[in-house]
Amino acid sequence: MDIIKMTRELGKALQNDDRYTAYILAKKKNDEDSELQNLIDSFDAKRKELNIAMCAENKDTDKIKELDTDIKETYNKIMSNPNMIFFSGAQSALEELVSEINQIITMCANGEDPDTCEVPKGGCSGSCSTCGGCH
């Protein structure tokens, strides 16, 4: 079996993992949550408005402060939404899995034994040669 075909098999295995399934379900719930989507749209609009206000020749500092406060409040509402909380956890778990896979592949590409190389648990090992990338 060639390496690309094996990689595709790895991709299929990844998509059969519970962490991937949880991520897809959480993403779907987020997409279907109209209140959450409205908050996200409002957040994006306010952020654009803040950008424009900050780039204006005659800056309205009161308007900038108001927009900044609105953005922070909207962000907090988004992040406290139960669907977003679930999504964030599912996304982190999937990203951790993909990072571990990348680290193992990188260690093998650097000569480590595929059967015995271990990804350090709980963070960075300090060695960039075995790093799959920062979070």
C-alpha positions as CSV (number, residue, x, y, z in Angstrom):
1,M,0.0,0.0,0.0
2,D,1.5,3.4,-0.9
3,I,1.8,6.1,1.7
4,I,-0.9,8.4,0.3
5,K,-3.4,5.5,0.3
6,M,-2.4,4.8,3.9
7,T,-2.9,8.4,4.8
8,R,-6.4,8.3,3.3
9,E,-7.1,5.3,5.5
10,L,-5.8,7.3,8.5
11,G,-8.3,10.1,7.5
12,K,-11.1,7.6,7.4
13,A,-10.1,6.3,10.9
14,L,-10.0,9.9,12.1
15,Q,-13.5,10.5,10.9
16,N,-14.7,7.4,12.7
17,D,-13.3,8.6,16.0
18,D,-15.7,9.7,18.7
19,R,-14.0,13.0,19.0
20,Y,-14.6,13.8,15.3
21,T,-18.2,12.7,15.6
22,A,-18.7,14.9,18.7
23,Y,-17.2,17.9,16.9
24,I,-19.5,17.4,13.8
25,L,-22.5,17.2,16.0
26,A,-21.5,20.2,18.1
27,K,-20.9,22.2,14.9
28,K,-24.3,21.2,13.5
29,K,-26.0,22.4,16.8
30,N,-24.1,25.7,16.6
31,D,-25.2,26.2,13.0
32,E,-28.8,25.4,13.9
33,D,-28.9,27.7,17.0
34,S,-30.4,30.9,15.5
35,E,-29.8,32.9,18.7
36,L,-26.1,32.0,18.7
37,Q,-25.8,32.8,15.0
38,N,-27.4,36.2,15.6
39,L,-24.9,36.9,18.3
40,I,-22.0,35.9,16.1
41,D,-23.4,38.1,13.3
42,S,-23.7,41.0,15.7
43,F,-20.2,40.4,17.0
44,D,-18.8,40.5,13.5
45,A,-20.7,43.6,12.6
46,K,-19.6,45.4,15.8
47,R,-16.0,44.4,15.2
48,K,-16.1,45.8,11.6
49,E,-17.7,49.0,13.0
50,L,-15.0,49.3,15.6
51,N,-12.3,48.9,12.9
52,I,-13.9,51.7,10.9
53,A,-14.1,53.9,14.0
54,M,-10.5,53.3,15.0
55,C,-9.3,54.1,11.5
56,A,-11.3,57.3,11.2
57,E,-9.4,60.5,10.8
58,N,-11.4,62.1,13.7
59,K,-11.7,59.3,16.2
60,D,-14.8,59.3,18.4
61,T,-13.3,57.9,21.6
62,D,-16.7,57.5,23.2
63,K,-18.0,55.5,20.3
64,I,-14.9,53.4,20.3
65,K,-15.3,52.6,24.0
66,E,-19.0,51.8,23.6
67,L,-18.3,49.5,20.7
68,D,-15.5,47.8,22.6
69,T,-17.8,47.2,25.6
70,D,-20.5,45.9,23.3
71,I,-18.1,43.5,21.6
72,K,-16.9,42.2,24.9
73,E,-20.4,41.7,26.2
74,T,-21.5,39.9,22.9
75,Y,-18.4,37.7,23.0
76,N,-19.2,36.7,26.6
77,K,-22.8,35.8,25.6
78,I,-21.4,33.7,22.6
79,M,-18.9,31.9,24.8
80,S,-21.5,31.2,27.6
81,N,-24.0,29.7,25.1
82,P,-24.4,26.0,26.0
83,N,-24.0,24.9,22.3
84,M,-20.8,27.0,22.0
85,I,-19.4,25.6,25.3
86,F,-20.0,22.0,23.9
87,F,-18.5,23.0,20.6
88,S,-15.4,24.5,22.1
89,G,-14.8,21.4,24.1
90,A,-15.3,19.1,21.1
91,Q,-13.1,21.3,18.9
92,S,-10.3,21.2,21.5
93,A,-10.5,17.4,21.8
94,L,-10.3,17.0,18.0
95,E,-7.5,19.5,17.7
96,E,-5.6,17.6,20.4
97,L,-6.1,14.3,18.5
98,V,-4.9,15.8,15.2
99,S,-1.9,17.4,17.0
100,E,-0.9,14.0,18.5
101,I,-1.2,12.4,15.1
102,N,1.0,15.1,13.6
103,Q,3.5,14.8,16.3
104,I,3.8,11.1,15.8
105,I,4.3,11.5,12.1
106,T,6.9,14.2,12.7
107,M,8.8,12.0,15.2
108,C,8.8,9.1,12.7
109,A,10.0,11.5,9.9
110,N,12.9,12.4,12.3
111,G,13.9,8.8,12.8
112,E,11.9,7.8,15.9
113,D,10.7,4.2,16.1
114,P,7.0,4.3,15.0
115,D,6.1,1.5,17.5
116,T,7.7,3.1,20.5
117,C,7.7,6.9,20.0
118,E,5.5,8.6,22.6
119,V,3.9,12.0,22.4
120,P,4.5,13.8,25.7
121,K,1.2,14.3,27.6
122,G,0.3,17.6,29.0
123,G,2.1,20.0,26.7
124,C,5.4,20.8,25.0
125,S,8.4,18.6,25.3
126,G,10.7,21.5,24.6
127,S,12.0,19.8,21.5
128,C,10.9,21.5,18.3
129,S,12.0,18.4,16.3
130,T,9.1,16.4,17.7
131,C,6.6,19.3,17.6
132,G,3.4,19.0,15.6
133,G,2.8,22.7,16.0
134,C,1.6,25.0,18.7
135,H,-2.1,25.1,19.7
